Amino acid sequence: MRVKRRLSLISIIYTMVTYLVGILFVFPVLWTVITGFKTESQAYSSSPLLWFEPTLHQFILALNGGFWGYFSNSLVASTVSTCLALILGIPCAYAMVFYMRRKQSKNLLFFVLSTRFMPFAAIIVPLYVIFKDLNLLNNIISLIVVYTSMNLPLVIWMSRSYFMDLPIEVLEASFLDGCSKWGTLLKVAIPMSSSGLTATALLSMVFAWNDFFFAVNLTFTNSSTLPIMVSSFMTNEQLFIAKVSALATLIIIIPVILGLYAQKHLVRGLTAGAIK
């Protein structure tokens, strides 16, 4: 009985700590959402206001302030770059697992991942010069190219780990049934790794969706994304806290919806291979 009580007490403590950690992580986001329904004077109050009359005024200002143009740029850049990264990265990861020697595969994987070691600030000047010479500054194509190259190592790395968990017998059986290499990839490997690839696609899209550094340096007006719109509410004279909070709430809606929709795939994909 003592052992059961001790285990029960430990379980309760772990549960309380888990809820506490969850609240600490969620509270900043929750407070941002709440602030979006306040007026600027309420948002600037020295004492935090928990009880107030909510208003949609800040959301209306954000939506009428060119939101849809920034939204379309973010949606196009993140979606197209994610699709390109998957199209290029998945066959590469598949070939690394099944058509390369183990040592060569590891060396190539290290080389691919090493492209992410360099800080973004160290490569922005060469990128700026290249896109300027190609007349691609302030063009959505420049962001698509950068986001694709930024997410490609992630796609290759994660896809490789999922393909390594596939039973080789299933792939050999598909060859015996007459499937080509591409047929095996498209009809067998990808469907069997769909959960992991969904998680990979979601993470890639979120990274591109949230990017500020490349967007602020490579775009000006025509192809600016939503993070740039947020920065426009921060002036030398004043920081519009309520407007920024309302716009931030609108920005996180898409990743939250995608995360809820792909929740099962995301959990399976991120934990795939953890238990054999």
C-alpha atoms as a printed R data frame, in Angstrom:
    type eleno elety resid chain resno       x      y       z
1   ATOM     1    CA   MET     A     1   0.000  0.000   0.000
2   ATOM     2    CA   ARG     A     2   2.830  2.384   0.841
3   ATOM     3    CA   VAL     A     3   4.423  1.741  -2.540
4   ATOM     4    CA   LYS     A     4   1.112  2.468  -4.320
5   ATOM     5    CA   ARG     A     5   0.601  5.668  -2.309
6   ATOM     6    CA   ARG     A     6   4.145  6.769  -3.067
7   ATOM     7    CA   LEU     A     7   3.681  6.076  -6.777
8   ATOM     8    CA   SER     A     8   0.348  7.903  -6.690
9   ATOM     9    CA   LEU     A     9   1.958 10.908  -4.982
10  ATOM    10    CA   ILE     A    10   4.814 10.957  -7.500
11  ATOM    11    CA   SER     A    11   2.297 10.761 -10.348
12  ATOM    12    CA   ILE     A    12   0.355 13.728  -8.935
13  ATOM    13    CA   ILE     A    13   3.551 15.760  -8.574
14  ATOM    14    CA   TYR     A    14   4.615 14.978 -12.147
15  ATOM    15    CA   THR     A    15   1.142 15.931 -13.399
16  ATOM    16    CA   MET     A    16   1.209 19.253 -11.535
17  ATOM    17    CA   VAL     A    17   4.697 20.055 -12.809
18  ATOM    18    CA   THR     A    18   3.622 19.183 -16.364
19  ATOM    19    CA   TYR     A    19   0.597 21.492 -16.171
20  ATOM    20    CA   LEU     A    20   2.755 24.246 -14.675
21  ATOM    21    CA   VAL     A    21   5.318 23.990 -17.464
22  ATOM    22    CA   GLY     A    22   2.517 23.949 -20.043
23  ATOM    23    CA   ILE     A    23   0.979 27.104 -18.559
24  ATOM    24    CA   LEU     A    24   4.357 28.858 -18.558
25  ATOM    25    CA   PHE     A    25   4.805 28.106 -22.263
26  ATOM    26    CA   VAL     A    26   1.230 28.995 -23.268
27  ATOM    27    CA   PHE     A    27   0.830 32.110 -21.088
28  ATOM    28    CA   PRO     A    28   2.794 34.549 -23.337
29  ATOM    29    CA   VAL     A    29   0.705 33.508 -26.348
30  ATOM    30    CA   LEU     A    30  -2.511 33.702 -24.327
31  ATOM    31    CA   TRP     A    31  -1.587 37.154 -23.023
32  ATOM    32    CA   THR     A    32  -0.862 38.316 -26.578
33  ATOM    33    CA   VAL     A    33  -4.306 37.154 -27.698
34  ATOM    34    CA   ILE     A    34  -5.958 38.893 -24.735
35  ATOM    35    CA   THR     A    35  -4.054 42.140 -25.397
36  ATOM    36    CA   GLY     A    36  -5.296 42.136 -28.989
37  ATOM    37    CA   PHE     A    37  -8.834 42.716 -27.683
38  ATOM    38    CA   LYS     A    38  -7.800 45.780 -25.650
39  ATOM    39    CA   THR     A    39  -7.491 49.426 -26.564
40  ATOM    40    CA   GLU     A    40  -4.050 51.027 -26.690
41  ATOM    41    CA   SER     A    41  -4.639 52.808 -23.374
42  ATOM    42    CA   GLN     A    42  -5.636 49.538 -21.723
43  ATOM    43    CA   ALA     A    43  -2.619 47.763 -23.225
44  ATOM    44    CA   TYR     A    44  -0.319 50.490 -21.838
45  ATOM    45    CA   SER     A    45  -1.839 50.287 -18.346
46  ATOM    46    CA   SER     A    46   0.833 50.051 -15.640
47  ATOM    47    CA   SER     A    47  -1.141 47.324 -13.875
48  ATOM    48    CA   PRO     A    48  -2.221 44.358 -16.027
49  ATOM    49    CA   LEU     A    49  -5.955 44.472 -16.769
50  ATOM    50    CA   LEU     A    50  -7.659 41.109 -16.513
51  ATOM    51    CA   TRP     A    51 -11.216 42.460 -16.633
52  ATOM    52    CA   PHE     A    52 -12.058 44.818 -19.471
53  ATOM    53    CA   GLU     A    53 -14.569 45.295 -22.253
54  ATOM    54    CA   PRO     A    54 -13.157 43.484 -25.311
55  ATOM    55    CA   THR     A    55 -13.118 45.243 -28.666
56  ATOM    56    CA   LEU     A    56 -12.404 44.140 -32.233
57  ATOM    57    CA   HIS     A    57 -11.130 47.582 -33.218
58  ATOM    58    CA   GLN     A    58  -7.467 46.488 -33.383
59  ATOM    59    CA   PHE     A    59  -8.282 43.483 -35.552
60  ATOM    60    CA   ILE     A    60 -10.307 45.655 -37.928
61  ATOM    61    CA   LEU     A    61  -7.406 48.106 -38.222
62  ATOM    62    CA   ALA     A    62  -5.002 45.242 -38.931
63  ATOM    63    CA   LEU     A    63  -7.264 43.683 -41.580
64  ATOM    64    CA   ASN     A    64  -7.858 47.048 -43.273
65  ATOM    65    CA   GLY     A    65  -4.185 48.001 -43.178
66  ATOM    66    CA   GLY     A    66  -3.074 45.842 -46.095
67  ATOM    67    CA   PHE     A    67  -3.219 42.546 -44.207
68  ATOM    68    CA   TRP     A    68  -4.373 40.463 -47.168
69  ATOM    69    CA   GLY     A    69  -1.471 41.540 -49.375
70  ATOM    70    CA   TYR     A    70   1.072 40.573 -46.730
71  ATOM    71    CA   PHE     A    71  -0.900 37.395 -46.033
72  ATOM    72    CA   SER     A    72  -0.851 36.294 -49.679
73  ATOM    73    CA   ASN     A    73   2.911 36.892 -49.872
74  ATOM    74    CA   SER     A    74   3.516 34.815 -46.730
75  ATOM    75    CA   LEU     A    75   1.209 32.054 -47.945
76  ATOM    76    CA   VAL     A    76   2.807 31.841 -51.399
77  ATOM    77    CA   ALA     A    77   6.399 31.997 -50.123
78  ATOM    78    CA   SER     A    78   5.928 29.407 -47.363
79  ATOM    79    CA   THR     A    79   3.744 27.001 -49.364
80  ATOM    80    CA   VAL     A    80   5.775 27.007 -52.587
81  ATOM    81    CA   SER     A    81   9.119 26.783 -50.779
82  ATOM    82    CA   THR     A    82   7.851 23.875 -48.651
83  ATOM    83    CA   CYS     A    83   6.628 22.006 -51.744
84  ATOM    84    CA   LEU     A    84   9.949 22.563 -53.526
85  ATOM    85    CA   ALA     A    85  11.928 21.453 -50.462
86  ATOM    86    CA   LEU     A    86   9.859 18.256 -50.271
87  ATOM    87    CA   ILE     A    87  10.174 17.582 -54.013
88  ATOM    88    CA   LEU     A    88  13.960 17.946 -53.855
89  ATOM    89    CA   GLY     A    89  14.629 16.555 -50.388
90  ATOM    90    CA   ILE     A    90  12.528 13.387 -50.291
91  ATOM    91    CA   PRO     A    91  14.172 11.664 -53.318
92  ATOM    92    CA   CYS     A    92  17.582 12.734 -51.985
93  ATOM    93    CA   ALA     A    93  16.887 11.188 -48.571
94  ATOM    94    CA   TYR     A    94  15.489  8.049 -50.202
95  ATOM    95    CA   ALA     A    95  18.619  7.640 -52.322
96  ATOM    96    CA   MET     A    96  20.872  8.227 -49.301
97  ATOM    97    CA   VAL     A    97  19.182  5.393 -47.399
98  ATOM    98    CA   PHE     A    98  18.783  2.737 -50.090
99  ATOM    99    CA   TYR     A    99  21.308  3.523 -52.842
100 ATOM   100    CA   MET     A   100  24.398  4.795 -51.026
101 ATOM   101    CA   ARG     A   101  26.902  3.200 -48.728
102 ATOM   102    CA   ARG     A   102  26.414  3.988 -45.064
103 ATOM   103    CA   LYS     A   103  29.636  5.987 -44.744
104 ATOM   104    CA   GLN     A   104  28.947  7.994 -47.906
105 ATOM   105    CA   SER     A   105  25.409  8.674 -46.720
106 ATOM   106    CA   LYS     A   106  26.651  9.983 -43.376
107 ATOM   107    CA   ASN     A   107  29.255 12.190 -45.040
108 ATOM   108    CA   LEU     A   108  26.669 13.635 -47.417
109 ATOM   109    CA   LEU     A   109  24.220 14.164 -44.574
110 ATOM   110    CA   PHE     A   110  26.880 16.019 -42.576
111 ATOM   111    CA   PHE     A   111  27.634 18.209 -45.598
112 ATOM   112    CA   VAL     A   112  23.936 18.991 -46.035
113 ATOM   113    CA   LEU     A   113  23.480 19.862 -42.376
114 ATOM   114    CA   SER     A   114  26.688 21.929 -42.343
115 ATOM   115    CA   THR     A   115  24.993 24.414 -44.668
116 ATOM   116    CA   ARG     A   116  22.884 25.436 -41.662
117 ATOM   117    CA   PHE     A   117  25.876 25.990 -39.382
118 ATOM   118    CA   MET     A   118  26.659 29.426 -40.789
119 ATOM   119    CA   PRO     A   119  24.686 32.307 -39.234
120 ATOM   120    CA   PHE     A   120  22.156 33.911 -41.544
121 ATOM   121    CA   ALA     A   121  23.772 37.299 -40.972
122 ATOM   122    CA   ALA     A   122  26.970 36.008 -42.606
123 ATOM   123    CA   ILE     A   123  25.256 35.145 -45.892
124 ATOM   124    CA   ILE     A   124  22.789 37.996 -46.267
125 ATOM   125    CA   VAL     A   125  25.247 40.306 -48.072
126 ATOM   126    CA   PRO     A   126  26.160 37.765 -50.815
127 ATOM   127    CA   LEU     A   127  22.479 36.902 -51.208
128 ATOM   128    CA   TYR     A   128  21.571 40.575 -51.470
129 ATOM   129    CA   VAL     A   129  24.185 41.147 -54.176
130 ATOM   130    CA   ILE     A   130  23.157 38.035 -56.133
131 ATOM   131    CA   PHE     A   131  19.449 38.881 -56.083
132 ATOM   132    CA   LYS     A   132  20.210 42.494 -56.949
133 ATOM   133    CA   ASP     A   133  22.201 41.426 -60.029
134 ATOM   134    CA   LEU     A   134  19.323 39.102 -61.014
135 ATOM   135    CA   ASN     A   135  16.740 41.875 -60.463
136 ATOM   136    CA   LEU     A   136  14.998 39.723 -57.855
137 ATOM   137    CA   LEU     A   137  15.109 42.127 -54.919
138 ATOM   138    CA   ASN     A   138  11.645 42.933 -53.609
139 ATOM   139    CA   ASN     A   139  10.396 39.851 -55.431
140 ATOM   140    CA   ILE     A   140   8.596 36.881 -53.924
141 ATOM   141    CA   ILE     A   141  10.840 34.562 -55.962
142 ATOM   142    CA   SER     A   142  13.858 35.552 -53.859
143 ATOM   143    CA   LEU     A   143  12.068 34.502 -50.670
144 ATOM   144    CA   ILE     A   144  10.961 31.222 -52.245
145 ATOM   145    CA   VAL     A   145  14.558 30.415 -53.242
146 ATOM   146    CA   VAL     A   146  15.936 31.309 -49.805
147 ATOM   147    CA   TYR     A   147  13.243 29.440 -47.868
148 ATOM   148    CA   THR     A   148  13.672 26.361 -50.067
149 ATOM   149    CA   SER     A   149  17.414 26.268 -49.453
150 ATOM   150    CA   MET     A   150  16.843 26.967 -45.761
151 ATOM   151    CA   ASN     A   151  14.382 24.083 -45.306
152 ATOM   152    CA   LEU     A   152  16.032 21.579 -47.652
153 ATOM   153    CA   PRO     A   153  18.563 20.288 -45.046
154 ATOM   154    CA   LEU     A   154  15.715 19.842 -42.551
155 ATOM   155    CA   VAL     A   155  13.636 17.881 -45.053
156 ATOM   156    CA   ILE     A   156  16.566 15.630 -46.038
157 ATOM   157    CA   TRP     A   157  17.581 14.988 -42.438
158 ATOM   158    CA   MET     A   158  14.073 14.163 -41.163
159 ATOM   159    CA   SER     A   159  13.006 12.188 -44.254
160 ATOM   160    CA   ARG     A   160  16.167 10.093 -44.066
161 ATOM   161    CA   SER     A   161  15.384  9.090 -40.485
162 ATOM   162    CA   TYR     A   162  11.861  8.016 -41.466
163 ATOM   163    CA   PHE     A   163  13.023  6.040 -44.507
164 ATOM   164    CA   MET     A   164  15.599  4.233 -42.358
165 ATOM   165    CA   ASP     A   165  12.734  2.782 -40.307
166 ATOM   166    CA   LEU     A   166  11.078  1.204 -43.350
167 ATOM   167    CA   PRO     A   167  11.388 -2.601 -43.589
168 ATOM   168    CA   ILE     A   168  13.620 -3.433 -46.533
169 ATOM   169    CA   GLU     A   169  11.525 -6.552 -47.229
170 ATOM   170    CA   VAL     A   170   8.538 -4.426 -48.275
171 ATOM   171    CA   LEU     A   171  10.658 -2.479 -50.746
172 ATOM   172    CA   GLU     A   172  12.162 -5.672 -52.151
173 ATOM   173    CA   ALA     A   173   8.662 -7.094 -52.585
174 ATOM   174    CA   SER     A   174   7.633 -4.012 -54.559
175 ATOM   175    CA   PHE     A   175  10.609 -4.535 -56.889
176 ATOM   176    CA   LEU     A   176   9.570 -8.160 -57.401
177 ATOM   177    CA   ASP     A   177   6.073 -6.946 -58.281
178 ATOM   178    CA   GLY     A   178   7.521 -4.840 -61.076
179 ATOM   179    CA   CYS     A   179   7.790 -1.395 -59.463
180 ATOM   180    CA   SER     A   180  10.556  0.867 -60.663
181 ATOM   181    CA   LYS     A   181  12.708  2.898 -58.303
182 ATOM   182    CA   TRP     A   182  10.435  5.910 -58.660
183 ATOM   183    CA   GLY     A   183   7.378  3.689 -58.361
184 ATOM   184    CA   THR     A   184   8.659  2.224 -55.107
185 ATOM   185    CA   LEU     A   185   9.306  5.704 -53.757
186 ATOM   186    CA   LEU     A   186   5.913  7.095 -54.755
187 ATOM   187    CA   LYS     A   187   3.721  4.053 -54.089
188 ATOM   188    CA   VAL     A   188   5.453  2.430 -51.107
189 ATOM   189    CA   ALA     A   189   8.034  4.556 -49.281
190 ATOM   190    CA   ILE     A   190   6.132  7.847 -49.187
191 ATOM   191    CA   PRO     A   191   2.735  6.366 -48.127
192 ATOM   192    CA   MET     A   192   4.406  4.329 -45.384
193 ATOM   193    CA   SER     A   193   6.232  7.443 -44.116
194 ATOM   194    CA   SER     A   194   3.278  9.809 -44.548
195 ATOM   195    CA   SER     A   195   3.089 10.727 -40.850
196 ATOM   196    CA   GLY     A   196   6.742 11.693 -40.670
197 ATOM   197    CA   LEU     A   197   6.658 13.557 -43.974
198 ATOM   198    CA   THR     A   198   3.572 15.477 -42.831
199 ATOM   199    CA   ALA     A   199   5.430 16.584 -39.711
200 ATOM   200    CA   THR     A   200   8.401 17.580 -41.859
201 ATOM   201    CA   ALA     A   201   6.208 19.625 -44.199
202 ATOM   202    CA   LEU     A   202   4.487 21.356 -41.287
203 ATOM   203    CA   LEU     A   203   7.754 22.315 -39.615
204 ATOM   204    CA   SER     A   204   9.194 23.594 -42.892
205 ATOM   205    CA   MET     A   205   6.144 25.726 -43.562
206 ATOM   206    CA   VAL     A   206   6.165 27.176 -40.033
207 ATOM   207    CA   PHE     A   207   9.862 28.107 -40.314
208 ATOM   208    CA   ALA     A   208   9.189 29.916 -43.601
209 ATOM   209    CA   TRP     A   209   5.983 31.504 -42.288
210 ATOM   210    CA   ASN     A   210   7.735 32.961 -39.225
211 ATOM   211    CA   ASP     A   211  10.868 34.238 -40.981
212 ATOM   212    CA   PHE     A   212  11.655 37.912 -40.458
213 ATOM   213    CA   PHE     A   213  15.374 38.245 -41.142
214 ATOM   214    CA   PHE     A   214  15.421 37.376 -44.847
215 ATOM   215    CA   ALA     A   215  12.109 39.092 -45.544
216 ATOM   216    CA   VAL     A   216  13.199 42.401 -44.026
217 ATOM   217    CA   ASN     A   217  16.496 42.382 -45.945
218 ATOM   218    CA   LEU     A   218  15.336 41.140 -49.349
219 ATOM   219    CA   THR     A   219  11.892 42.731 -49.677
220 ATOM   220    CA   PHE     A   220  10.591 46.274 -49.358
221 ATOM   221    CA   THR     A   221   6.966 46.767 -50.384
222 ATOM   222    CA   ASN     A   222   5.608 44.479 -53.093
223 ATOM   223    CA   SER     A   223   6.569 41.118 -51.583
224 ATOM   224    CA   SER     A   224   6.783 41.842 -47.854
225 ATOM   225    CA   THR     A   225   5.396 39.176 -45.545
226 ATOM   226    CA   LEU     A   226   3.337 39.311 -42.349
227 ATOM   227    CA   PRO     A   227   6.309 39.604 -39.943
228 ATOM   228    CA   ILE     A   228   7.269 42.790 -41.822
229 ATOM   229    CA   MET     A   229   3.769 44.138 -41.295
230 ATOM   230    CA   VAL     A   230   4.159 43.570 -37.548
231 ATOM   231    CA   SER     A   231   7.336 45.632 -37.509
232 ATOM   232    CA   SER     A   232   5.516 48.510 -39.241
233 ATOM   233    CA   PHE     A   233   3.550 49.100 -36.022
234 ATOM   234    CA   MET     A   234   6.807 49.778 -34.163
235 ATOM   235    CA   THR     A   235   7.814 53.391 -34.822
236 ATOM   236    CA   ASN     A   236  10.334 55.760 -33.267
237 ATOM   237    CA   GLU     A   237   7.524 57.595 -31.519
238 ATOM   238    CA   GLN     A   238   5.379 54.771 -30.191
239 ATOM   239    CA   LEU     A   239   4.907 51.024 -30.019
240 ATOM   240    CA   PHE     A   240   1.309 50.085 -30.763
241 ATOM   241    CA   ILE     A   241   1.080 47.147 -28.408
242 ATOM   242    CA   ALA     A   242  -2.604 46.351 -28.957
243 ATOM   243    CA   LYS     A   243  -2.286 46.489 -32.752
244 ATOM   244    CA   VAL     A   244   0.845 44.310 -32.687
245 ATOM   245    CA   SER     A   245  -0.919 41.797 -30.434
246 ATOM   246    CA   ALA     A   246  -3.990 41.693 -32.697
247 ATOM   247    CA   LEU     A   247  -1.848 41.179 -35.798
248 ATOM   248    CA   ALA     A   248   0.263 38.533 -34.042
249 ATOM   249    CA   THR     A   249  -2.956 36.711 -33.138
250 ATOM   250    CA   LEU     A   250  -4.026 36.728 -36.791
251 ATOM   251    CA   ILE     A   251  -0.602 35.475 -37.878
252 ATOM   252    CA   ILE     A   252  -0.569 32.462 -35.567
253 ATOM   253    CA   ILE     A   253  -4.047 31.298 -36.648
254 ATOM   254    CA   ILE     A   254  -2.761 29.492 -39.761
255 ATOM   255    CA   PRO     A   255   0.012 27.500 -37.964
256 ATOM   256    CA   VAL     A   256  -2.415 26.621 -35.165
257 ATOM   257    CA   ILE     A   257  -5.052 25.375 -37.629
258 ATOM   258    CA   LEU     A   258  -2.449 23.347 -39.516
259 ATOM   259    CA   GLY     A   259  -1.099 21.945 -36.260
260 ATOM   260    CA   LEU     A   260  -4.565 20.895 -35.063
261 ATOM   261    CA   TYR     A   261  -5.412 19.389 -38.433
262 ATOM   262    CA   ALA     A   262  -2.159 17.411 -38.607
263 ATOM   263    CA   GLN     A   263  -1.863 16.745 -34.877
264 ATOM   264    CA   LYS     A   264  -1.954 12.955 -35.141
265 ATOM   265    CA   HIS     A   265   0.527 12.914 -37.996
266 ATOM   266    CA   LEU     A   266   2.736 15.404 -36.175
267 ATOM   267    CA   VAL     A   267   2.934 13.340 -32.985
268 ATOM   268    CA   ARG     A   268   3.575 10.124 -34.914
269 ATOM   269    CA   GLY     A   269   6.125 11.768 -37.171
270 ATOM   270    CA   LEU     A   270   8.140 13.400 -34.397
271 ATOM   271    CA   THR     A   271   8.197 10.184 -32.345
272 ATOM   272    CA   ALA     A   272   8.795  7.800 -35.247
273 ATOM   273    CA   GLY     A   273  11.795  5.611 -34.654
274 ATOM   274    CA   ALA     A   274  11.902  6.361 -30.934
275 ATOM   275    CA   ILE     A   275  10.681  2.849 -30.074
276 ATOM   276    CA   LYS     A   276  11.592 -0.183 -32.136
